[in-house]
Amino acid sequence: MYSDPDSIARLSAGIAAIHTEPPPDNALPSEDAVTHARDSLLQKLPAKGLGLEKAIEHLQKEIVPGFNGSSRSSLYYGFVTGGATPAAALADNLVTAWDQNVGVHLPNESVATNLEDRALSLLCELLKLDPEQWPHRTFTTGATGSNVLGIACGREHVITEAAVVRNEESVSVGELGIVEAMHRSGIQKLQILSTVPHSSLVKAAGILGMGRASVKDVSLEGISHRIDVPRLKKLLEAPGAASIVAISASEVNSGLFATSGLEEMQEIRKLCDMYGAWIHVDGAFGIMGRLLTSPDYSAIIKGCEGLELADSITGDGHKLLNVPYDCGFFLSRHREVASRVFQNPNAAYLATGPDTDNIMSPLNIGLENSRRLRALPVYASLTAYGSDGYRDMLERQILLSRGIAEFLIDSGDFEVLPKFSEDKKEILDSIYVIVLFRAKDEALNKELVGRIKATRKIYVSGTAWDGEPACRFAISNWMADVKKDLPVIEKVLNDVVVAWKAQKQ
Ligand SMILES: *Cc1c(COP(=O)(O)O)cnc(C)c1O
């Protein structure tokens, strides 16, 4: 009953069929569908199961209609959710079917760890990072996981370095704990210096015992996404402080980049070397900007310049790489720090096989011990589409974002945020995959997100900017198509404005 080959074959065919079905017309299911799905949820554990057929029927007929179109519809623009390319989606089903556990490097027993290492190396190539320079690399559950790794590695490194300056050898937070390690290294204060950091970075500071309050703002006055370098220097040189500089490479609300070119990154690198600080880049979706080459994208290209000078980088797989949840990646240039932080001590049963290819067991360089083979969808998608395919996907997404921004600027009813320029071309050139905006009519602005969502047609998320409600398109789906999607978006926004004006009269 559990392994009836017929039903398993039908199940596999069904999964494959889902990927060839056309995407749903609406970003959201109807409210009734969501309510029905919720009411259908099993309320009591059955002693005798319903069987595979009935269980699947329950899921397909009652539960799935209550899902949103976050990955399956190109009209879902909330939260940088990302889609799943066909290659990645199908590979993800192989991952489930074969259920490999990628914890220990056992090269004679499974190719899984080699595949993971190759996928990460190909990913480095995609991002124009020399794989040799980034020996500590691993897949995580997402950018939040990667930020935790980045702050953990940074914390270990800056304290060890401060101890070395005092001729104290072998001071490791991983070994001694944070209190003793700080004591021996003479550090009184740990700080994370950043501009508009993602909430998950502040969460990482809390988890890792640095405290959410250790995150300090170093933004330029009036241009909150950019770094005020003289101010950064001042905080770095504070006596008794050890610092991690966290660079928001494409800030989540506006999509804007914290730095503006190689020179600025070189200056920040120099300062960090001088004061023993670690540079962590949160490039969850921004790091993909490194694929761009055309002068149409020079503002984004500049924002990605010099990120290779960082110590560690966060990237998300389930955003612009368009692989299924949950997949993030983490890259660091410091292999020795990885073992000091993540080593499983005294676990003889987890010993690695003969190490001829210099691959570290994933369980000794990241958070989890047992791990899903998240690498396979990434490997499959990079194999299927290559760097040109990914550049094309990204360019289509930027084009759609810029199309939306242009419509909003021209409409007269909306304004694009932040308002850093009156020049339309300059604003459009700064747009990556996020369009932050508001309605000029204050009363409409308060209801804007709700009214757009109520159409169920497209989905946007709400946020706040300068203390006012704001609305946000986040384009992160490989299916983005300006010709097909833009007219739908324009119609929804026009309809919302027309209905509002009619109601006011
Ligand atoms: C989305 C995002 C995160 C968190 O990523 P998850 O994949 O949700 O864990 C972190 N930083 C930035 C800049 C993001 O956009």
The ligand as an SDF file (V2000), in Angstrom:
LIG
                    3D

 15 15  0  0  0  0  0  0  0  0999 V2000
   14.9810   38.3240    1.5020 C   0  0  0  0  0  0  0  0  0  0  0  0
   16.1490   38.9220    2.1330 C   0  0  0  0  0  0  0  0  0  0  0  0
   16.7420   38.3740    3.2670 C   0  0  0  0  0  0  0  0  0  0  0  0
   16.1490   37.1720    3.9800 C   0  0  0  0  0  0  0  0  0  0  0  0
   16.0930   36.1230    3.1170 O   0  0  0  0  0  0  0  0  0  0  0  0
   15.2580   34.7870    3.3780 P   0  0  0  0  0  0  0  0  0  0  0  0
   15.5240   34.0300    2.1560 O   0  0  0  0  0  0  0  0  0  0  0  0
   13.8410   35.2250    3.5390 O   0  0  0  0  0  0  0  0  0  0  0  0
   15.7910   34.1540    4.5990 O   0  0  0  0  0  0  0  0  0  0  0  0
   17.8920   38.9500    3.7490 C   0  0  0  0  0  0  0  0  0  0  0  0
   18.4120   40.0440    3.1780 N   0  0  0  0  0  0  0  0  0  0  0  0
   17.8600   40.6250    2.0960 C   0  0  0  0  0  0  0  0  0  0  0  0
   18.4950   41.8340    1.5010 C   0  0  0  0  0  0  0  0  0  0  0  0
   16.7080   40.0860    1.5330 C   0  0  0  0  0  0  0  0  0  0  0  0
   16.1510   40.6510    0.4640 O   0  0  0  0  0  0  0  0  0  0  0  0
  1  2  1  0
  2  3  1  0
  2 14  2  0
  3  4  1  0
  3 10  2  0
  4  5  1  0
  5  6  1  0
  6  7  2  0
  6  8  1  0
  6  9  1  0
 10 11  1  0
 11 12  2  0
 12 13  1  0
 12 14  1  0
 14 15  1  0
M  END
$$$$
